[in-house]
Amino acid sequence: MIRYMFRRILHIIPVFLLFISAFAQNQPEKIELVQAGTLMGREGKEAYVKLKDNVVFKQGEMFLYCDSAFQYASRNYIEAFGRVRLIQGDTLSLTCKKLEYDGNTKKAKAIGDVILIDKQTILKTSLLNYDRVSKTVSYASGADISDKGNNLTSTIGAYNTSSKIFTFKKNVHITNPGQGFILDADTLQYSSNSRLATFRGETKITTKDGVVTSKEGSYNTATAVMYFGGRAQVHSGDNTISGHKIDYDEKTKLGVVTGDVKIINKKDSITVLGQHAKYRGKDGYSIVSGNPLMYQVSGIDTLFLKADTLVSIDDTAKKVKLLKAYYHVQLYRKDLQATCDSLVYNFYDSTIYLFRNPVLWNGENQLVADSIWMVQKNGKMDAMHMHVNAFVISKDTLANFNQIKGRQITAYFNNNHLNKIMVEGNAESIYHALEGGKKLIGVNKAEAGSIVVLFKDDKLASITYLTKPDASFIPPQQLKPEDVKLKGFKWKAKDRPTRQSVIGTNL
C-alpha cells in the first residue's frame, strides 16, 4: 500500500512542478528599485513609496532614471518625474518630463518634451505611448522625426522598434534638405532601414525636376527611385505626364510610364497619347508606343499625327527640339492629310519632314515625292518643298486629273490652301481645258525646264511655262488613255487619312 502511494506521488510531482513553473511564468515581473537618495513611505488607501535624488529602477533589460518617483508596489506601477530617462537594451533611449509605467503590462506613457532615440532615428513629441511587449511607440498629437537626413512630421504615428517601420497618418510631411525633395501625404509607411516611403491616398512629391501627384506608390529616399500608381501625374516645366503607373529614377533621370499615357506640353499646345512611354531626362529623350497619337491645337484647327512609335528629343543645351514618328505615319488636319513611313517635326523652325513614300493631300490635290518638307508659320502651312520625283495631281470638277511632274517642286500656301507651285527640272504637265467648268474642250500636254502653276479654290487655275515648252493640245475625240496620265501616275484616294482612321478610339 505504501509502495503504491509512493508511486502515485512520483507521478504527481512532475505535473505539480509544471504547474508551479507555468504559474511563475504568468506572474508579472516586478519592478526593482536599484537606488535612490531618499525614500519615504505612505500608508493609506493605496500605499506607495516616494523616492528622490538619482532614482533608478530596473525591469529586465529596461532601466528607468529620474529625479523623483512614486512607486506603487502593489500595482507594480511607477510615476517618474524630472529628467526622466528610459533605456531599453543598448540602442533605444527615451527622455521626457514625466513618465507613467505599468510593470504588469510593460506599457509606458511619456509626457512633456518627449525625445525617443533609436540609433540614428530621433523622435520628438509632447506625448508618447511605449509598449515594451509589442515593441511599438505611438503618438496622436504630432511629432517630428529625424532619420538619416530625412525630416518627417505627422499628426498621428506609430513606430515599431523591432522592424524599424513607421506608420504615419494625417498631414504627413517629409523633407530632405540634402536631396532637395518634399513629400506630402495623408497615409504613409516609412522604413528606417531601407528609407523607403510607401504611401496611399493623395500624395504630392516635389523635387528639383518637378512635382508628382499620385494616390499610391513608393519613394526610396536613399536611392531617389520612385514608383507611382493610381493615375499618377508628373508636372515638369511645360510638360505634364500622366499614366496608370510611373517608375522614375531621379539620379539617372530614367522613367517609364505605362497605361493610358498622356503627355501635355503647354508651350507648344501638344498632347501625346499612348500605352507605354520611356523617358531619359539627361538628354531630353522620350519614346511613346502602344498606338501613339499626337495632336497639336492651332487656333480653331488641330493637327493629328499617328504612327507605330513617337520619339521626342528636347535638348535645350544643343537647341534641339524634335518629334520623330516611325512607320505607318498618318497625319490629319481638316485642310491637310498625309501618309509616309517616317516623319520629323522640328519645333525650332516649325518644319515637318516626311520621308519614304510620302503622300500629301490638300483639298482636291495630291502631292507625292521621294521626300517632302512642310514649312509652317504661325501654325499655318506656308511652303512645301518636294524633292526628287515630285508629282502633283489635281482633280477638277469633271473628275479629270490635272498633273504636274518634275525633279523639284515648291508649293506655296495661303491660309492653309494651295496657292502656287513652282516646278524646276524636267517639268511635265497635263492640263484639262474646260468650258465653263462643265465641258472638256481638250488636253494640253507639255514639257519644259520650269513651270509656274496657280491654284484657286484648291483647284488648278493656270500654268505658265518659264522656258519654251514642247507642247501639244489634243481634242477630246483624239484622246488616248496614255494622253491623260503621266508616267508614275497613281491616284491614292483610298489611302487618304480620315479623322476617324487617325484618331480611332484615342479621343
Residue pairs with C-beta under 8 A, 6 or more apart in sequence:
28 76
28 103
28 104
29 59
29 60
29 103
30 59
30 76
30 103
31 57
31 58
31 59
31 71
31 76
31 78
31 101
31 103
32 57
32 58
32 59
33 49
33 51
33 55
33 56
33 57
33 71
34 56
34 57
34 58
34 63
35 54
35 55
35 56
36 51
36 52
36 53
36 54
36 55
36 56
36 69
37 51
37 52
37 53
37 54
37 55
38 51
38 52
38 53
39 49
39 50
39 51
40 49
40 50
40 51
41 47
41 48
41 49
41 50
42 48
42 49
42 50
46 72
46 74
46 75
47 72
47 73
47 74
48 70
48 71
48 72
48 73
49 70
49 71
49 73
50 68
50 69
50 70
50 71
51 68
51 69
51 70
51 71
52 67
52 68
53 67
53 68
54 65
55 65
55 66
55 67
55 68
55 69
55 80
56 63
56 64
56 65
57 63
57 64
57 69
57 71
57 78
57 80
58 64
59 103
59 106
61 88
61 89
62 86
62 87
62 88
62 132
63 86
63 87
64 78
64 80
64 84
64 85
64 86
64 87
64 99
64 101
65 83
65 84
65 85
65 86
65 87
66 80
66 81
66 82
66 83
66 84
66 85
66 99
67 81
67 82
67 83
67 84
68 80
68 81
68 82
69 78
69 79
69 80
69 81
70 78
70 79
71 77
71 78
72 78
72 79
75 102
75 104
76 102
76 103
76 104
77 100
77 101
77 102
77 103
77 104
78 99
78 100
78 101
78 103
79 98
79 99
79 100
79 101
80 98
80 99
80 100
80 101
81 97
81 98
82 97
83 95
84 95
84 96
84 97
84 98
84 99
84 110
85 93
85 94
85 95
86 93
86 94
86 95
86 99
86 101
86 108
86 110
86 130
87 93
88 94
88 132
88 161
91 118
91 119
92 116
92 117
92 118
92 161
93 116
93 117
94 108
94 110
94 114
94 115
94 116
94 117
94 128
94 130
95 113
95 114
95 115
96 110
96 111
96 112
96 113
96 114
96 115
96 128
97 111
97 112
97 113
98 110
98 111
98 112
99 108
99 109
99 110
99 111
100 108
100 109
100 111
101 107
101 108
101 109
102 108
105 131
105 133
106 131
106 132
106 133
107 129
107 130
107 131
107 132
107 133
108 129
108 130
108 131
108 132
109 127
109 128
109 129
109 130
110 116
110 127
110 128
110 129
110 130
111 126
111 127
112 126
112 127
113 124
113 126
114 123
114 124
114 125
114 126
114 127
114 128
115 122
115 123
115 124
116 122
116 123
116 124
116 128
116 130
116 137
116 159
117 123
118 159
118 161
118 164
118 192
120 147
120 148
120 192
121 145
121 146
121 147
121 148
121 159
121 164
121 192
122 145
122 146
122 147
123 137
123 143
123 144
123 145
123 159
124 143
124 144
124 145
125 139
125 141
125 142
125 143
125 144
126 141
126 142
127 139
127 140
127 141
128 137
128 138
128 139
128 143
129 137
129 138
129 139
130 136
130 137
131 137
134 160
135 160
135 161
135 162
136 158
136 159
136 160
136 161
137 158
137 159
137 161
138 157
138 158
138 159
139 156
139 157
139 158
140 155
140 156
141 155
142 153
142 154
142 155
143 153
143 154
143 157
144 151
144 152
144 153
145 151
145 152
145 153
145 157
145 166
146 152
147 190
147 192
147 195
148 192
148 195
148 222
149 176
149 177
149 178
149 179
149 221
150 174
150 175
150 176
150 195
150 221
151 174
151 175
151 176
151 177
152 166
152 168
152 172
152 173
152 174
152 190
153 171
153 172
153 173
153 174
154 168
154 169
154 170
154 171
154 172
154 173
154 188
155 169
155 170
155 171
156 168
156 169
156 170
157 166
157 167
157 168
157 169
158 166
158 167
159 165
159 166
159 167
163 191
164 191
164 192
164 193
165 189
165 190
165 191
165 192
166 189
166 190
166 191
166 192
167 188
167 189
168 185
168 187
168 188
168 189
168 190
169 186
169 187
169 188
170 186
172 183
172 184
172 185
172 186
172 187
172 188
172 199
173 182
173 183
173 184
174 181
174 182
174 183
174 184
174 185
174 188
174 190
174 197
174 221
175 181
175 182
175 183
176 221
179 221
179 224
180 207
180 208
181 205
181 206
181 207
181 208
181 219
181 221
181 224
181 250
182 205
182 206
183 197
183 199
183 203
183 204
183 205
183 206
183 219
184 203
184 204
184 205
185 197
185 199
185 201
185 202
185 203
185 204
186 199
186 200
186 201
186 202
186 203
187 199
187 200
187 201
188 197
188 198
188 199
188 200
188 203
189 197
189 198
189 199
190 196
190 197
190 198
194 220
194 222
195 220
195 221
195 222
196 218
196 219
196 220
196 221
196 222
197 218
197 219
197 220
197 221
198 217
198 218
199 214
199 216
199 217
199 218
199 219
200 215
200 216
201 215
201 216
202 213
202 215
203 213
203 214
203 215
203 216
203 217
204 211
204 212
204 213
205 211
205 212
205 213
205 214
205 219
205 226
206 212
207 250
209 236
209 250
209 253
209 281
210 234
210 235
210 236
210 237
211 234
211 235
211 236
212 226
212 228
212 232
212 233
212 234
212 235
212 246
212 248
213 232
213 233
213 235
214 228
214 229
214 230
214 231
214 232
214 233
214 246
215 229
215 230
215 231
215 232
216 228
216 229
216 230
217 226
217 227
217 228
217 229
217 230
217 232
217 246
218 226
218 227
219 225
219 226
219 227
220 226
223 249
223 251
224 249
224 250
224 251
225 247
225 248
225 249
225 250
226 246
226 247
226 248
226 249
226 250
227 245
227 246
227 247
228 245
228 246
228 247
228 248
229 244
229 245
229 246
230 244
231 242
231 243
231 244
232 242
232 243
232 244
232 245
232 246
233 240
233 241
233 242
234 240
234 241
234 242
234 246
234 248
234 255
238 265
238 266
238 267
238 268
239 263
239 264
239 265
239 266
240 262
240 263
240 264
240 266
241 257
241 261
241 262
241 263
241 264
241 277
241 279
242 257
242 260
242 261
242 262
242 263
243 257
243 258
243 259
243 260
243 261
243 262
243 277
244 258
244 259
244 260
245 257
245 258
245 259
246 255
246 256
246 257
247 255
247 256
247 257
248 254
248 255
248 256
248 279
249 255
252 282
253 279
253 280
253 281
253 282
254 278
254 279
254 280
254 281
255 277
255 278
255 279
255 281
256 276
256 277
256 278
256 279
257 276
257 277
257 278
257 279
258 275
258 276
258 277
259 275
260 273
260 275
261 272
261 273
261 274
261 275
261 276
261 277
261 288
261 290
262 271
262 272
262 273
263 271
263 272
263 273
263 277
263 286
263 288
263 312
264 270
264 271
264 272
265 271
268 296
268 347
269 296
269 297
269 298
270 294
270 295
270 296
270 323
271 294
271 295
271 296
272 288
272 292
272 293
272 294
272 310
272 312
273 292
273 293
273 294
273 506
273 507
274 288
274 289
274 290
274 291
274 292
274 293
274 310
275 289
275 290
275 291
276 288
276 289
276 290
277 286
277 287
277 288
277 289
278 286
278 287
279 285
279 286
280 286
283 313
283 315
284 312
284 313
284 314
284 315
284 316
285 311
285 312
285 313
286 311
286 312
287 309
287 310
287 311
287 312
288 309
288 310
288 311
288 312
289 308
289 309
289 310
291 504
291 506
292 306
292 307
292 308
292 309
292 310
293 304
293 305
293 306
293 502
293 503
293 504
293 506
293 507
294 304
294 305
294 306
294 310
294 323
294 325
295 302
295 303
295 304
295 305
295 507
296 302
296 303
296 305
298 379
298 380
299 379
301 333
301 334
301 335
301 379
301 416
302 333
303 331
303 332
303 333
303 336
304 331
304 332
304 333
304 499
304 502
304 503
305 323
305 325
305 329
305 330
305 331
305 332
305 343
305 345
305 502
306 328
306 329
306 330
306 331
306 332
306 497
306 502
306 503
306 504
307 325
307 326
307 327
307 328
307 329
307 330
307 343
308 326
308 327
308 328
309 325
309 326
309 327
310 323
310 324
310 325
310 326
311 322
311 323
311 324
311 325
311 326
312 322
312 323
312 324
313 320
313 321
313 322
313 324
314 320
314 321
315 321
319 348
320 348
321 346
321 347
321 348
322 344
322 345
322 346
322 347
323 344
323 345
323 347
324 342
324 343
324 344
324 345
325 342
325 343
325 344
325 345
326 341
326 342
327 341
327 342
328 341
329 338
329 339
329 340
329 341
329 342
329 343
329 354
330 337
330 338
330 339
330 497
330 501
330 502
331 337
331 338
331 339
331 343
331 352
331 497
331 502
332 497
332 498
332 499
332 501
332 502
332 503
333 416
335 362
335 363
335 381
335 416
335 417
336 360
336 361
336 362
336 381
336 416
337 360
337 361
337 496
337 497
337 498
338 354
338 358
338 359
338 360
338 361
338 372
338 497
339 357
339 358
339 359
339 495
339 496
339 497
340 354
340 355
340 356
340 357
340 358
340 359
340 372
341 355
341 356
341 357
341 358
342 354
342 355
342 356
343 352
343 353
343 354
343 355
344 352
344 353
344 355
345 351
345 352
345 353
346 352
346 353
349 375
350 375
350 376
350 377
351 373
351 374
351 375
351 376
352 373
352 374
352 376
353 371
353 372
353 373
353 374
354 360
354 371
354 372
354 373
354 374
355 371
356 371
358 368
358 369
358 371
358 372
359 366
359 367
359 368
359 492
359 495
360 366
360 367
360 368
360 372
360 374
360 384
361 367
361 496
362 381
362 413
362 416
362 417
362 418
362 458
363 417
363 418
363 457
363 458
363 459
364 394
364 395
364 396
364 458
364 459
365 392
365 393
365 394
365 395
365 418
365 455
365 458
365 459
365 460
366 392
366 393
366 394
366 491
366 492
366 493
367 384
367 386
367 390
367 391
367 392
367 393
367 409
367 411
368 386
368 389
368 390
368 391
368 392
368 393
368 490
368 492
369 386
369 387
369 388
369 389
369 390
369 391
369 409
370 387
370 388
370 389
371 386
371 387
371 388
372 384
372 385
372 386
372 387
373 384
373 385
373 387
374 381
374 383
374 384
375 381
375 382
375 383
375 384
375 385
376 382
380 413
380 415
380 416
381 413
381 416
382 412
382 413
383 410
383 411
383 412
383 413
384 410
384 411
384 412
384 413
385 408
385 409
385 410
386 392
386 408
386 409
386 410
386 411
387 408
388 407
388 408
389 407
389 488
390 405
390 406
390 407
390 408
390 409
390 423
391 403
391 404
391 405
391 486
391 488
391 489
392 403
392 404
392 405
392 409
392 411
392 421
392 453
393 401
393 402
393 403
393 404
393 489
393 491
394 401
394 402
394 403
394 404
394 455
394 459
394 460
395 401
395 402
395 459
395 491
396 402
396 432
396 434
396 437
396 459
396 460
397 434
397 437
397 438
397 459
398 432
398 434
398 437
398 438
398 440
400 432
400 434
400 440
400 484
401 430
401 432
401 484
401 485
401 489
401 491
402 429
402 430
402 431
402 432
402 460
403 428
403 429
403 430
403 485
403 486
403 489
404 421
404 423
404 427
404 428
404 429
404 451
404 453
404 460
404 463
405 423
405 426
405 427
405 428
405 429
405 486
405 487
405 488
406 423
406 424
406 425
406 426
406 427
406 428
406 451
407 424
407 425
407 426
408 423
408 424
408 425
409 421
409 422
409 423
409 424
410 421
410 422
410 424
411 418
411 420
411 421
411 422
412 418
412 419
412 420
412 421
412 422
413 419
417 455
417 457
417 458
418 455
418 458
419 454
419 455
420 452
420 453
420 454
420 455
421 451
421 452
421 453
421 455
422 450
422 451
422 452
422 453
423 429
423 450
423 451
423 452
423 453
424 449
424 450
425 449
425 450
426 447
426 449
427 447
427 448
427 449
427 450
427 451
427 465
428 446
428 447
428 486
429 444
429 445
429 446
429 447
429 448
429 451
429 453
429 463
430 443
430 444
430 445
430 483
430 484
430 485
430 486
431 443
431 444
431 446
431 460
431 463
432 440
432 442
432 443
432 444
432 484
433 440
433 441
433 442
433 443
433 444
433 473
434 440
434 441
435 441
440 476
441 475
441 476
442 473
442 474
442 475
442 476
443 473
443 474
443 476
443 479
443 483
443 484
444 463
444 471
444 472
444 473
444 474
445 471
445 472
445 473
445 474
445 483
446 463
446 465
446 469
446 470
446 471
446 472
447 469
447 470
447 471
448 465
448 466
448 467
448 468
448 469
448 470
448 471
449 466
449 467
450 465
450 466
450 467
451 463
451 464
451 465
451 466
452 463
452 464
452 466
453 460
453 462
453 463
453 464
454 460
454 461
454 462
454 463
454 464
455 461
465 471
474 483
